Amino acid sequence: MMFFALLSYWFFLNSKKFRALLFLLFSASIKYVTIVLLPFYLRGESSQAEKIDLPTLFSLALLLIMFIRPGQLHSWYLIWAFSFVVLSRSNILIKVFTALTIGALLRYAPYLYYGHWDPPVYLLRNLIWVGSLVFAKII
């Protein structure tokens, strides 16, 4: 899914709008979440992409989609946003997303320790994920 989304962005940057939209639709056919990028493609021109940091907008839009259903938040969903944030001009955002990705992987540690999802596992996994932002300064 993200391969097609990134390929779509590459075609968009190279002023091949039809191919960009085609590959974005391929990406959305695998998992619908990338369809949120469609308005950016329809409104923007590749010449504007240099002025506006589109990878940052893409990564933030894909990150916000994850919070529509916070109970269904899985660590591998961060790959949606992380795939675009590495292309971003914002070093701070790259550090924050890297810390969140590492924290999301560590969220499963309480489950592995306790062996169930009963309390306090849910609280601990969310504290670990939010607490991982502290490591954004270290990275």
N, C-alpha and C positions, 0 to 999 in steps of 0.2 A: 504494500500500500504506500509506504513512504518512498520507495524507489520511484514509483510513478508520480508522486507529488513533487519530489525533487526534480525529476526529469521535466515535469510540467513547468516548474519555475525556471529551469534552464532555458527551455524553449521560449518562455515569456521574456526573459532577459535578452534573447537573441531575436526579438521581434517576429516570432513565429506564433502568432496568437491562436491560430486554428489548432496547431499541434499542442500548444500549451493547454487549451481547453479540452482537447481530446484525451491527453494523458491525465488531466485532473479528473475527468469523468471515469477513466480507468481506475484511478486511485479510489474514487468515491464508490465505484462498483464493488470494491473489495471490502471497504468499511466506510460507512456514510460520513464519518466525521470530517473528512477533507472537503466536503461540499461547502463548508463555511468559508473556504478560501475563494470561492467563486465570485463574490462581489468585488474582491480586490482585483481580480483578473478582468472583470467586465468594466470596471470604472477606470482602471489605471492603464497607462501606456508604459512601454518598456523604458522610454526616456525619463519618465517620472520615477522609475524604480531606483535610479541613482540618487535622487533627491530625498526620497522617502526610504526609510530602512524597512523594506517589506519583510525580510526574514524576522525582524523583531515583532512586527504586527502579526505575522503568521503564527509565530511561536506563542504569543500571548493569547491569540484567539483560540488556538488549539489547547492551550493550558486551561483556559476558562471553560471550555466545553467539558473538561473532566469533572468540574464541580457541579454540573447539573444534577448528577446522581452521586453524591459523596459516599454513600454506602457501597457503591460499586467501583470505587477507586482502586485500581490495580497498578502495581509499580510499572508494568510494561506499557501502560498508557502514556507515560512520560516521554516515550520515544517519539510520539507525535510532535510534541513541542520541541524536544531536544534536537530533532533532526534539522529544524530551521534555526534554532538559536545559535548553533555553531557557526552559522553564516552571518550572524548579527554583528553590527559595529560596536555594540555595547559589551564591554568586558565584564562589567558588573552583572549584567543579565546572564552571561555565560557562566559566571561563577555561581550565581544563585541557582540556575537550572542544574548545574553539575552537583551542587550540594543536595538539592531536592531529589535528584535521581539516586544518589548514593543513599540518602535517607529513606527513600521509598523502598529500596532493596532491603534495608535493615528493619523495615516495619514488620517483617515476618519473624524476626527474632523472638518476640514474646510468644507467638504461637508455637514456635519450635520448642521454647523453654517449657511452657505450660502444657502443651499438647491439646489445647482446645481454644475455642473462641469466646468462652465465658469471661466475665469481668475478672481481672482488670486488663485483660489483653487488648480490648478495643481502645481503652484510654491510653495504655502504654504505646501502642502502635502509632496513634496520632501524635503523642508527645515526642516520640522519636522522629517522626517526619517533620514536624514543625521545628523541633530542636536542631535538626540538621542544617537549618539556615545559619546557625552559629558558625558552622564550618565554612560558610561562603567567604568569610574573612581570611581564613587560613589558606584556602585554595589559591 
